[in-house]
Amino acid sequence: MKYRTQPSYLALKQTGELQERGRMLWSMMSKCRLCPRECSVNRLEGQEGFCHASSKLIVASHHPHFGEEAPLVGKGGSGTIFFSNCSLRCVFCINWEISHLGSGDETSLQELADMMIHLQKLGCHNINLVTPTHYVAHIVLAVGIAADKGLRLPLVYNTCGWERLEILRHLDGVVDIYLPDFKYGDGISAARYSAGADSYPTITKNALLEMHRQVGVAKPDTDGIIRHGLMIRHLVMPNNVSASCEVIRWIAQNLPNETYVNIMSQYRPCYKALHYPPASRPVSAEEYKQVVEAARDAGLTNLDIQGFPI
């Protein structure tokens, strides 16, 4: 497969559509409905949403990341920008200082654009936007600024998967690679471990279908790097907390069998997980193996398998 010559957002930038979408998303913060919480606070006047974010952009870090999926990392790394705060607020979050406590620095749109340019100059293969949902307006506007400065890297929308269709449609033609989690196959676990988000499975399924409609199946270019497409992550949790087989079954039945699925084995009980007994230990090799076998039995052919020998 030949390299994509330019990322999707450049065409929208040339017509002014990118800036218009950014302004539209920004206006939504006056009665915020950027995420499925739809908490309706006026972030533009300094109020904080359920995510604990106002209109002030807080960034925790930006750097080349070599621990992401191999087709994103390549030789130059994935250019990650970690955004502070989060709307899902999982009790087991490994980055809880960032997502729950909001650790990070206030950052302007110009500074965010400069971070993207810096990562491009370092040789990163993409701009990897980690936990972007509540700052999506800032991101779209900053991408426009960065494009004027020469940004030409594909955008990775690295999300928990719990995304409103209305917002995703504003990202059509902006995002090149969707990298969503599909955390839970049932709403009971989602509610218990992610602050009452019982709608997680239903909303995420619809979001994944929309993401696939926009970018299709992720396939590597001739250099092994993925520059476009949908890449799904599923974290296997102990005691079937994540209802993994239901997640796998749904993907196999509703998306192409060559859909990229990273079956993740690295669950560890972080943050408050020790207070939730079913989630208070690492996942076992046998639990992980069962999910991999379920994925293979379901006909999924593009699996990223890690952690345990299978």
HELIX and SHEET records of a PDB file:
HELIX    1   1 TYR A    9  THR A   15  1                                   7    
HELIX    2   2 GLU A   17  SER A   27  1                                  11    
HELIX    3   3 MET A   28  LYS A   31  5                                   4    
HELIX    4   4 ARG A   43  GLU A   45  5                                   3    
HELIX    5   5 ALA A   70  VAL A   73  1                                   4    
HELIX    6   6 TRP A   96  SER A   99  1                                   4    
HELIX    7   7 LEU A  109  LYS A  121  1                                  13    
HELIX    8   8 THR A  133  TYR A  135  5                                   3    
HELIX    9   9 VAL A  136  ASP A  148  1                                  13    
HELIX   10  10 LEU A  165  HIS A  170  1                                   6    
HELIX   11  11 GLY A  187  TYR A  193  1                                   7    
HELIX   12  12 TYR A  200  VAL A  215  1                                  16    
HELIX   13  13 PRO A  238  ASN A  240  5                                   3    
HELIX   14  14 SER A  244  ASN A  254  1                                  11    
HELIX   15  15 ALA A  273  HIS A  275  5                                   3    
HELIX   16  16 PRO A  277  ALA A  279  5                                   3    
HELIX   17  17 ALA A  285  ASP A  297  1                                  13    
SHEET    1   A 9 ASP A 105  GLU A 106  0                                        
SHEET    2   A 9 ILE A  58  HIS A  65 -1                                        
SHEET    3   A 9 SER A  78  PHE A  83 -1                                        
SHEET    4   A 9 ILE A 127  VAL A 130  1                                        
SHEET    5   A 9 LEU A 155  THR A 159  1                                        
SHEET    6   A 9 ILE A 177  PRO A 180  1                                        
SHEET    7   A 9 GLY A 229  LEU A 235  1                                        
SHEET    8   A 9 TYR A 260  MET A 264  1                                        
SHEET    9   A 9 LEU A 303  ILE A 305  1                                        
END                                                                             
